[in-house]
Amino acid sequence: MKKLPMVVVAMSGGVDSSVAAALLVERGYQVIGMMLRLWSEPGKQAENRCCTPDSMALARQVSARLGIPFYAVDVQEYFREVVVQSFIDGYLQGTTPNPCIVCNREIRRGFLLDRALAFGAEFLATGHYARVERAADGAVHLLRGKDAAKDQSYVLSVLNQVQLGRTLFPLGGYTKTEVRELARKYNLPVASRADSQDLCFLGRDDYRSFLARTAPQSGQPGPVVDPDGRVIGAHHGLAYYTIGQRKGLGVSAPEPLYVIAKDLENNALVVGPLSSLGQHELFAGDVNWISGSPPAEPLRVQAKIRYKANEAWAVLHPLADGRVRVIFDQPLRDITPGQRVVFYQGEECLGGGTILLQSGG
């Protein structure tokens, strides 16, 4: 029987990565478990959702039960520099960033993949709900996971051909219910463990408290204005608000008001009625095409403007400077600069880009 290659599995102490490792062991791969020690604020290490002491202990237990080696790799300073700082900078620049996108590109498929290859592994495997399809011509395609409710192709849209070619997603063909059943079948101690939620380095905080401590300049107060520029209130810092927000504006009006824009030049928060929110188009930069090259012509796609958003039909227009213009069939309420817009055709994820503040970037 042909010996299967070595695979490093990114472990988290959760049910998904644990079952991914178990499946690969059962299939005959040489498996190594590896867990990253990510940055947390001093004194809050026990609250980091991705690598608490309990999570580390569970990952070790799972690895021991599966009979595979386990390593913990310290990436705290790099994570702080790359992921956390980009999160802070994004809010200071008036956008609503998605640090999970940066983490998947730079940490899990950058740093960790390099470490896996240095160990002599041929692949890095994760517990993401997505699928990879390898074509006869060598091209690699990213497909949605079987479980539509758990599909994570959105956060993987930043990957390139080399990274995807070295990646395995053992859970892509399973539902979450089936994965928990497998965890019980393998007698793993994480079978009933709850899924992690929100951003790992925030712990129990919301992002506003985190920004207030780590970037005090984010709390510079200023005016709340209506679409005509009339001052109708005061805000506590532009970073503490996001497009589409209704609650917590501190403004009284005859009808509900929503955040529709941030005027960085004047440090003003622009609010208006629900009818002011709809937009038919957006521009995106930092575009990644999973195929390695943009389409030559406008393309009919389904687009997601947030991880949990529904797909919306649109026409994608590639621009000469590498950006894209996306024109939607119907206006969307929550187009938010800093978030990722991701493009699909059927089951295939084509790639995505970062939504820009304005057409000029």
SEBAKE-490317 format. One record per residue (C-alpha): residue number from 1; residue in three letters; x, y, z. Coordinates in steps of 0.25 Angstrom, whole numbers, plus 5000, padded with zeros to 4 digits. Each point is the difference from the previous one (the first is absolute). Example, Ala and Ser with C-alpha at 12.3 -4.5 7.8 and 13.67 -1.06 7.14 Angstrom:
% SEBAKE-490317
DRENMAR seq type east north   up
DRENMAR   1  ALA 5049  4982 5031
DRENMAR   2  SER 5006  5014 4998
This chain:
% SEBAKE-490317
DRENMAR seq type east north   up
DRENMAR   1  MET 5000  5000 5000
DRENMAR   2  LYS 5005  5014 4996
DRENMAR   3  LYS 5004  5008 5012
DRENMAR   4  LEU 4993  5013 5000
DRENMAR   5  PRO 5007  5013 5002
DRENMAR   6  MET 5002  5008 5013
DRENMAR   7  VAL 4990  5010 5004
DRENMAR   8  VAL 5000  5011 5011
DRENMAR   9  VAL 4987  5003 5006
DRENMAR  10  ALA 4997  5013 5006
DRENMAR  11  MET 4994  4997 5013
DRENMAR  12  SER 4992  5009 5009
DRENMAR  13  GLY 4994  4991 5011
DRENMAR  14  GLY 4986  5000 4993
DRENMAR  15  VAL 4992  4990 4994
DRENMAR  16  ASP 5003  5003 4985
DRENMAR  17  SER 5015  5000 5000
DRENMAR  18  SER 5000  4988 5009
DRENMAR  19  VAL 4991  4992 4990
DRENMAR  20  ALA 5008  5005 4988
DRENMAR  21  ALA 5012  4993 5007
DRENMAR  22  ALA 4993  4987 5003
DRENMAR  23  LEU 4995  4999 4986
DRENMAR  24  LEU 5014  5002 4994
DRENMAR  25  VAL 5005  4990 5010
DRENMAR  26  GLU 4989  4990 4996
DRENMAR  27  ARG 5003  5002 4985
DRENMAR  28  GLY 5015  4996 5002
DRENMAR  29  TYR 5007  5014 5000
DRENMAR  30  GLN 5012  5003 5009
DRENMAR  31  VAL 4994  5010 5009
DRENMAR  32  ILE 5006  5011 5009
DRENMAR  33  GLY 4992  5009 5008
DRENMAR  34  MET 5004  5014 5002
DRENMAR  35  MET 4994  5012 5008
DRENMAR  36  LEU 5003  5014 4999
DRENMAR  37  ARG 5002  5009 5012
DRENMAR  38  LEU 4994  5013 4996
DRENMAR  39  TRP 5001  5014 5007
DRENMAR  40  SER 4991  5004 5011
DRENMAR  41  GLU 5000  5013 5008
DRENMAR  42  PRO 5009  4998 5012
DRENMAR  43  GLY 4992  4994 5012
DRENMAR  44  LYS 4989  4995 4990
DRENMAR  45  GLN 5007  4988 4994
DRENMAR  46  ALA 4989  4990 5006
DRENMAR  47  GLU 4989  5007 4992
DRENMAR  48  ASN 5006  4999 4986
DRENMAR  49  ARG 4990  4991 4993
DRENMAR  50  CYS 5010  4993 4991
DRENMAR  51  CYS 5011  4996 5010
DRENMAR  52  THR 4995  5000 5015
DRENMAR  53  PRO 5008  4991 5009
DRENMAR  54  ASP 4988  4990 5000
DRENMAR  55  SER 5000  5000 4984
DRENMAR  56  MET 5014  4997 5000
DRENMAR  57  ALA 4998  4989 5010
DRENMAR  58  LEU 4989  4994 4992
DRENMAR  59  ALA 5008  5000 4987
DRENMAR  60  ARG 5011  4993 5007
DRENMAR  61  GLN 4990  4989 5005
DRENMAR  62  VAL 4994  4999 4986
DRENMAR  63  SER 5014  4998 4994
DRENMAR  64  ALA 5004  4990 5011
DRENMAR  65  ARG 4987  4992 4997
DRENMAR  66  LEU 5002  5000 4985
DRENMAR  67  GLY 5015  4996 5003
DRENMAR  68  ILE 5006  5012 4992
DRENMAR  69  PRO 5011  5010 5004
DRENMAR  70  PHE 4995  5013 5005
DRENMAR  71  TYR 5008  5013 5000
DRENMAR  72  ALA 4996  5014 5005
DRENMAR  73  VAL 5006  5012 4992
DRENMAR  74  ASP 5002  5014 5005
DRENMAR  75  VAL 4995  5010 4990
DRENMAR  76  GLN 4995  5011 5010
DRENMAR  77  GLU 5009  5011 4996
DRENMAR  78  TYR 4998  4998 4985
DRENMAR  79  PHE 4985  4999 5002
DRENMAR  80  ARG 5000  5013 5008
DRENMAR  81  GLU 5007  5007 4989
DRENMAR  82  VAL 4993  4995 4988
DRENMAR  83  VAL 4985  4996 5004
DRENMAR  84  VAL 4998  5009 5013
DRENMAR  85  GLN 5006  5012 4994
DRENMAR  86  SER 4993  4999 4987
DRENMAR  87  PHE 4987  4999 5008
DRENMAR  88  ILE 5003  5013 5008
DRENMAR  89  ASP 5005  5007 4988
DRENMAR  90  GLY 4988  4997 4992
DRENMAR  91  TYR 4991  5006 5010
DRENMAR  92  LEU 5008  5013 5001
DRENMAR  93  GLN 4999  5001 4985
DRENMAR  94  GLY 4985  5000 5001
DRENMAR  95  THR 4998  4986 4995
DRENMAR  96  THR 4994  4987 5007
DRENMAR  97  PRO 5011  4990 4998
DRENMAR  98  ASN 4999  4985 5000
DRENMAR  99  PRO 5013  4994 5007
DRENMAR 100  CYS 4996  4986 4998
DRENMAR 101  ILE 5003  5002 4985
DRENMAR 102  VAL 5014  5005 5003
DRENMAR 103  CYS 5002  4989 5010
DRENMAR 104  ASN 4996  4989 4989
DRENMAR 105  ARG 5010  5007 4990
DRENMAR 106  GLU 5012  5004 5008
DRENMAR 107  ILE 5000  4990 5013
DRENMAR 108  ARG 4993  4987 4996
DRENMAR 109  ARG 5003  5000 4985
DRENMAR 110  GLY 5013  5008 5001
DRENMAR 111  PHE 5008  4997 5013
DRENMAR 112  LEU 4993  4987 5004
DRENMAR 113  LEU 5001  4994 4985
DRENMAR 114  ASP 5015  5004 5000
DRENMAR 115  ARG 5002  4993 5013
DRENMAR 116  ALA 4993  4988 4996
DRENMAR 117  LEU 5009  4999 4987
DRENMAR 118  ALA 5012  5002 5009
DRENMAR 119  PHE 4996  4988 5008
DRENMAR 120  GLY 5000  4992 4987
DRENMAR 121  ALA 4985  4999 4998
DRENMAR 122  GLU 4994  5001 4986
DRENMAR 123  PHE 4986  5006 5005
DRENMAR 124  LEU 4994  5009 5011
DRENMAR 125  ALA 4986  4995 5004
DRENMAR 126  THR 4990  5009 5007
DRENMAR 127  GLY 4986  4997 5006
DRENMAR 128  HIS 4993  5010 4990
DRENMAR 129  TYR 4987  4997 4993
DRENMAR 130  ALA 5005  5001 4986
DRENMAR 131  ARG 5005  4992 4989
DRENMAR 132  VAL 5011  5000 4990
DRENMAR 133  GLU 4999  4994 4986
DRENMAR 134  ARG 5013  4997 4992
DRENMAR 135  ALA 4998  5000 4985
DRENMAR 136  ALA 5007  4991 4990
DRENMAR 137  ASP 5008  5013 4995
DRENMAR 138  GLY 5005  5002 5014
DRENMAR 139  ALA 4991  5012 5004
DRENMAR 140  VAL 4994  5000 5014
DRENMAR 141  HIS 4986  5004 5002
DRENMAR 142  LEU 4994  5005 5013
DRENMAR 143  LEU 4986  4995 5002
DRENMAR 144  ARG 4989  5002 5011
DRENMAR 145  GLY 4999  4990 5011
DRENMAR 146  LYS 4989  4990 5000
DRENMAR 147  ASP 4993  5006 5012
DRENMAR 148  ALA 4995  5014 4995
DRENMAR 149  ALA 4998  5005 5014
DRENMAR 150  LYS 5015  4998 5004
DRENMAR 151  ASP 5006  5002 4986
DRENMAR 152  GLN 5013  5008 5002
DRENMAR 153  SER 5005  5002 4986
DRENMAR 154  TYR 4998  5015 5003
DRENMAR 155  VAL 5012  5001 5009
DRENMAR 156  LEU 5008  4991 4991
DRENMAR 157  SER 4998  5009 4988
DRENMAR 158  VAL 5014  5007 5003
DRENMAR 159  LEU 5007  4987 4996
DRENMAR 160  ASN 5008  4998 4987
DRENMAR 161  GLN 5003  4988 4992
DRENMAR 162  VAL 5013  4996 5007
DRENMAR 163  GLN 4993  5001 5014
DRENMAR 164  LEU 4988  4992 4996
DRENMAR 165  GLY 5008  4990 4993
DRENMAR 166  ARG 5007  4997 5013
DRENMAR 167  THR 4986  5000 5008
DRENMAR 168  LEU 4991  4989 5004
DRENMAR 169  PHE 4986  5002 5006
DRENMAR 170  PRO 4996  4987 5005
DRENMAR 171  LEU 4986  5005 5005
DRENMAR 172  GLY 4996  5006 4987
DRENMAR 173  GLY 4990  4989 4997
DRENMAR 174  TYR 4994  4999 5013
DRENMAR 175  THR 4989  5008 5008
DRENMAR 176  LYS 5003  5005 5014
DRENMAR 177  THR 4990  4990 5006
DRENMAR 178  GLU 5008  4989 4993
DRENMAR 179  VAL 5013  5005 5005
DRENMAR 180  ARG 4995  4999 5014
DRENMAR 181  GLU 4996  4986 4998
DRENMAR 182  LEU 5013  4997 4995
DRENMAR 183  ALA 5007  5006 5012
DRENMAR 184  ARG 4991  4991 5009
DRENMAR 185  LYS 5004  4988 4991
DRENMAR 186  TYR 5015  5003 5002
DRENMAR 187  ASN 4997  5002 5015
DRENMAR 188  LEU 5006  5014 5000
DRENMAR 189  PRO 4999  5008 5012
DRENMAR 190  VAL 4995  5012 4992
DRENMAR 191  ALA 4988  4994 4994
DRENMAR 192  SER 4990  5009 5008
DRENMAR 193  ARG 5009  5013 5000
DRENMAR 194  ALA 4993  5012 4996
DRENMAR 195  ASP 5005  5008 4988
DRENMAR 196  SER 5009  5012 5002
DRENMAR 197  GLN 4993  5013 4996
DRENMAR 198  ASP 5005  5014 4997
DRENMAR 199  LEU 5014  5005 4999
DRENMAR 200  CYS 5010  4992 5008
DRENMAR 201  PHE 5009  5011 5005
DRENMAR 202  LEU 4988  5008 5006
DRENMAR 203  GLY 4997  4990 5010
DRENMAR 204  ARG 4987  5004 5008
DRENMAR 205  ASP 5001  5014 4995
DRENMAR 206  ASP 4994  5007 4989
DRENMAR 207  TYR 5008  5007 4990
DRENMAR 208  ARG 4997  5014 5005
DRENMAR 209  SER 5006  4997 5014
DRENMAR 210  PHE 5012  4994 4993
DRENMAR 211  LEU 5003  5012 4991
DRENMAR 212  ALA 4998  5010 5012
DRENMAR 213  ARG 5012  4993 5007
DRENMAR 214  THR 5009  4997 4988
DRENMAR 215  ALA 4997  5012 4992
DRENMAR 216  PRO 4995  5011 5009
DRENMAR 217  GLN 5000  5010 4988
DRENMAR 218  SER 4988  4992 4994
DRENMAR 219  GLY 4991  5007 5011
DRENMAR 220  GLN 5001  5014 4994
DRENMAR 221  PRO 4986  5005 5001
DRENMAR 222  GLY 4993  5008 4989
DRENMAR 223  PRO 4987  5004 4993
DRENMAR 224  VAL 4989  4991 4995
DRENMAR 225  VAL 4994  5007 4988
DRENMAR 226  ASP 4989  4997 4990
DRENMAR 227  PRO 5002  4998 4985
DRENMAR 228  ASP 4999  5015 4998
DRENMAR 229  GLY 5011  5003 5010
DRENMAR 230  ARG 4991  5005 5012
DRENMAR 231  VAL 5006  4997 5013
DRENMAR 232  ILE 4989  4991 5008
DRENMAR 233  GLY 5009  4994 5011
DRENMAR 234  ALA 5014  4996 5005
DRENMAR 235  HIS 5007  4986 4998
DRENMAR 236  HIS 5011  4994 5009
DRENMAR 237  GLY 5010  4997 4989
DRENMAR 238  LEU 4998  4995 4986
DRENMAR 239  ALA 5006  4987 5002
DRENMAR 240  TYR 4989  4996 5010
DRENMAR 241  TYR 4989  5000 4989
DRENMAR 242  THR 4998  4992 4987
DRENMAR 243  ILE 4992  5001 4988
DRENMAR 244  GLY 4985  4996 5002
DRENMAR 245  GLN 5001  5002 5015
DRENMAR 246  ARG 4987  5005 5006
DRENMAR 247  LYS 5001  4998 5015
DRENMAR 248  GLY 5009  5009 5009
DRENMAR 249  LEU 5000  5012 4991
DRENMAR 250  GLY 4995  5009 5011
DRENMAR 251  VAL 4992  5008 4991
DRENMAR 252  SER 4985  5003 5000
DRENMAR 253  ALA 4992  5001 4987
DRENMAR 254  PRO 4986  4997 4995
DRENMAR 255  GLU 5004  4988 4993
DRENMAR 256  PRO 5011  4990 5003
DRENMAR 257  LEU 5014  5004 4995
DRENMAR 258  TYR 5012  4992 4995
DRENMAR 259  VAL 5015  5002 4998
DRENMAR 260  ILE 5001  5002 4985
DRENMAR 261  ALA 5015  5006 4999
DRENMAR 262  LYS 5012  5005 5008
DRENMAR 263  ASP 5006  5013 4996
DRENMAR 264  LEU 5014  4998 5005
DRENMAR 265  GLU 5005  5014 4995
DRENMAR 266  ASN 4990  5007 5010
DRENMAR 267  ASN 4999  4989 5010
DRENMAR 268  ALA 4985  4999 4998
DRENMAR 269  LEU 4990  4989 5000
DRENMAR 270  VAL 4990  5000 4989
DRENMAR 271  VAL 4986  4995 5004
DRENMAR 272  GLY 4987  4999 4992
DRENMAR 273  PRO 4987  4992 4998
DRENMAR 274  LEU 5000  4985 4995
DRENMAR 275  SER 4998  5005 4986
DRENMAR 276  SER 5014  5006 5000
DRENMAR 277  LEU 5007  4987 5002
DRENMAR 278  GLY 4997  4993 4987
DRENMAR 279  GLN 5012  5000 4990
DRENMAR 280  HIS 5000  4994 4986
DRENMAR 281  GLU 5015  4998 4999
DRENMAR 282  LEU 5014  5000 5007
DRENMAR 283  PHE 5014  5000 4996
DRENMAR 284  ALA 5010  4990 5006
DRENMAR 285  GLY 5015  5000 5001
DRENMAR 286  ASP 5011  4990 5005
DRENMAR 287  VAL 4993  4990 4991
DRENMAR 288  ASN 5004  4985 5000
DRENMAR 289  TRP 4996  4991 4988
DRENMAR 290  ILE 5001  4986 5004
DRENMAR 291  SER 5003  4996 4986
DRENMAR 292  GLY 5012  5010 5000
DRENMAR 293  SER 4995  5009 4990
DRENMAR 294  PRO 4987  5010 4999
DRENMAR 295  PRO 4989  4997 4989
DRENMAR 296  ALA 5003  5007 4987
DRENMAR 297  GLU 4985  5005 4999
DRENMAR 298  PRO 4989  5004 5009
DRENMAR 299  LEU 4995  4988 5008
DRENMAR 300  ARG 4986  4996 5005
DRENMAR 301  VAL 5002  4995 5015
DRENMAR 302  GLN 4994  4998 5013
DRENMAR 303  ALA 5007  5009 5010
DRENMAR 304  LYS 5000  5000 5016
DRENMAR 305  ILE 5003  5013 5007
DRENMAR 306  ARG 5002  4994 5013
DRENMAR 307  TYR 5003  4986 5006
DRENMAR 308  LYS 4985  4998 5004
DRENMAR 309  ALA 4994  5008 4989
DRENMAR 310  ASN 4991  4993 4989
DRENMAR 311  GLU 5006  4999 4986
DRENMAR 312  ALA 4995  5012 4991
DRENMAR 313  TRP 5000  4999 4985
DRENMAR 314  ALA 5009  5010 4993
DRENMAR 315  VAL 5009  5003 4988
DRENMAR 316  LEU 5015  5001 5003
DRENMAR 317  HIS 5008  5010 4992
DRENMAR 318  PRO 5015  4998 5001
DRENMAR 319  LEU 5008  5013 5000
DRENMAR 320  ALA 5013  5003 4993
DRENMAR 321  ASP 5007  5004 5014
DRENMAR 322  GLY 4996  4986 5006
DRENMAR 323  ARG 4988  5005 5007
DRENMAR 324  VAL 4986  4995 4997
DRENMAR 325  ARG 4986  5007 4999
DRENMAR 326  VAL 4989  4992 5004
DRENMAR 327  ILE 4986  5004 4996
DRENMAR 328  PHE 4988  4993 5007
DRENMAR 329  ASP 4987  4997 4994
DRENMAR 330  GLN 4993  5005 5013
DRENMAR 331  PRO 5005  5010 5009
DRENMAR 332  LEU 5007  4995 5013
DRENMAR 333  ARG 4999  5006 5014
DRENMAR 334  ASP 5012  4996 5007
DRENMAR 335  ILE 5012  5003 4990
DRENMAR 336  THR 5011  5003 5010
DRENMAR 337  PRO 5014  5005 4996
DRENMAR 338  GLY 5011  4990 5006
DRENMAR 339  GLN 4991  4988 4999
DRENMAR 340  ARG 5003  4989 4989
DRENMAR 341  VAL 4991  4999 4988
DRENMAR 342  VAL 5002  4985 4995
DRENMAR 343  PHE 4995  4995 4986
DRENMAR 344  TYR 4994  4987 4996
DRENMAR 345  GLN 4995  4993 4988
DRENMAR 346  GLY 4992  4988 5005
DRENMAR 347  GLU 5008  4992 5010
DRENMAR 348  GLU 5013  5006 4996
DRENMAR 349  CYS 5006  5012 5007
DRENMAR 350  LEU 5008  5009 4991
DRENMAR 351  GLY 5007  5009 5010
DRENMAR 352  GLY 4997  5013 5006
DRENMAR 353  GLY 5004  5014 5003
DRENMAR 354  THR 5000  5011 5012
DRENMAR 355  ILE 4988  5009 4998
DRENMAR 356  LEU 5006  5014 4999
DRENMAR 357  LEU 4995  5013 5006
DRENMAR 358  GLN 4997  5006 4987
DRENMAR 359  SER 5003  4998 4985
DRENMAR 360  GLY 5013  5007 5001
DRENMAR 361  GLY 5005  4990 5011
